[in-house]
Amino acid sequence: MDIFFQQVINGLVLGSVYALVALGYTMVYGILGLINFAHGEVVMVGAMVALATVAYLFGYFPEMNPIVMVLIAATTSVISCMVLSYFIERLAYRPLRKAPRLAPLITAIGISILLQNLAMIIWGRQYKTVPKIFSFETREFLGANITDLQIFIIVLSAILMTLLLLIVNYSKLGRAMRATSESQRIAGLLGVNINKIISFTFVIGAGLGAVAGILVAANYSVAHYSMGFMLGLKAFTAAVLGGIGNLGGAVLGGLLLGLIESIGAGYIGDITGGFLGSHYQDVFAFLVLIIVLVFRPTGIMGERISERA
Amino acid sequence: MSYLSVESLGVSYGAIKAARGVSLSIKEGETVALIGSNGAGKSSTLNAIAGLIGHTGKVGFDGIDMSSFPVHKRAAKGLALVPEGRGILGRLTVDENLRMGAYLRVDRKSIAVDLLRIYELFPRLRERRGQTGGTLSGGEQQMLAIGRALMASPKLLLLDEPSMGLAPLMVEKIFEVIREISSSGVTIFLVEQNARLALESSNRAYVMESGELTMEGDSQELLRSSKVRESYLGELNS
């Protein structure tokens, strides 16, 4: 047993965050066939806005109830990211809807660089530490440590993902999203305003991303203008692993990737006789990406893509 | 008073003009057919009216100029197109496809009533309501496409080649349903390569040749016209 169960818990926490971000990638891909590389930066903006709001409230209203403070910060962050993402789609991607696929992809990378630099100008180059407004209990569970914050991350992510899956699979709006993802032409014929559905997809993805950004910042007690890059790439990997375009796949891929990374990092030292340490954690994600792309490019649950072509 | 009025409609794909100077009108409650050979521009005309493809000229419906409306707004005004190839959403179930047809309607009760009515009209669809659209046979898909269009409770039903690719018995069944819909008061504009079938099930008809309308008239009269008999009904002049 030793550290195994501990790494499983860490992996689930990490994986929950990957899954939330991966859903943003996969939803947009499902509807537009676009890999929205700016999504990682939206997640970063979510963390930064939440942090800035908490810092502001802490400075001006030090007596405020910390729960209220976090709620205000989270709401501000989620709404900011939704608005940001709405305008990214509206101004950068929509004019390119009929352009060759490479054009919006390059635009996405451009937006990503733009957002990173804007964040650096606004919030600075240094790492921002998250103020300690809560103290979390650490519990022992089957010989492993888990903090209340980690429990909260897993539970909140699970609730949000369940809600999303329920909306997509059982609501009228979700039906319209699936119809649009299958054929914009036919959905339009049936009276669906395609542009609204696409905007909605970006906005929901951004909301989940903002929550993920806040959770990551809270978990590591730190945020940085470049944090979205690696997180975005990992979540994208998770989406590909699960089968991009497939919501259940994004959840599964995220959790799996978190587990692989965490368990890999936990044992890499032992396996290589101490030659490689746990700071090689990032290697696992990209190893997984390469293996999936070579042996199963459609991902675990991604039969749908071959059908799409 | 015409319900649908199309004035000098033109459709082009690059340099190729698929339809030009198309002017036609349909009165409320009528069933009008558009016949012509393969590639005459019939589908282009129908798709342009539905707003699926860009066009020049004017499309007026129920007193409103819809020329600048995108496809979903035309649907909101009461147009429903059953496209060529049926346009079934293959990953949605039969039930979901039908419910998507009623996307613009808000009255849950009357939607439920109409859903039952469609299932009565096509018992096969009821049997397969939980299956995804992609698993249906061609005939079942055509039933689903028509059922889905009816779920919109359209003012004008546009049908593109409903007989295409179907076995004779299924064609019979589909046209039986079309006549039933027509007699229930829905205005229908029908594009069909099978000219005899189209003329037999319509009040009036237009004939299209290489992008232009060349004849129009009462369907019964066109059935008797020697030109139509020779070109579209496969009968030699005797």
Chai-1 contact restraints between the chains, C-beta under 6 A:
chainA,res_idxA,chainB,res_idxB,connection_type,confidence,min_distance_angstrom,max_distance_angstrom,comment,restraint_id
A,R175,B,E96,contact,1.0,0.0,6.0,A-B,restraint_1
A,A179,B,L89,contact,1.0,0.0,6.0,A-B,restraint_2
A,A179,B,M100,contact,1.0,0.0,6.0,A-B,restraint_3
A,E182,B,L89,contact,1.0,0.0,6.0,A-B,restraint_4
A,E182,B,R91,contact,1.0,0.0,6.0,A-B,restraint_5
A,I186,B,G87,contact,1.0,0.0,6.0,A-B,restraint_6
A,G188,B,V71,contact,1.0,0.0,6.0,A-B,restraint_7
A,G188,B,H72,contact,1.0,0.0,6.0,A-B,restraint_8
A,L189,B,V71,contact,1.0,0.0,6.0,A-B,restraint_9
A,L189,B,L81,contact,1.0,0.0,6.0,A-B,restraint_10
A,L190,B,M100,contact,1.0,0.0,6.0,A-B,restraint_11
A,L190,B,Y103,contact,1.0,0.0,6.0,A-B,restraint_12
A,G191,B,H72,contact,1.0,0.0,6.0,A-B,restraint_13
A,G191,B,A75,contact,1.0,0.0,6.0,A-B,restraint_14
A,G191,B,A76,contact,1.0,0.0,6.0,A-B,restraint_15
A,G191,B,Y103,contact,1.0,0.0,6.0,A-B,restraint_16
A,G191,B,L104,contact,1.0,0.0,6.0,A-B,restraint_17
A,V192,B,H72,contact,1.0,0.0,6.0,A-B,restraint_18
A,V192,B,Y103,contact,1.0,0.0,6.0,A-B,restraint_19
A,N193,B,H72,contact,1.0,0.0,6.0,A-B,restraint_20
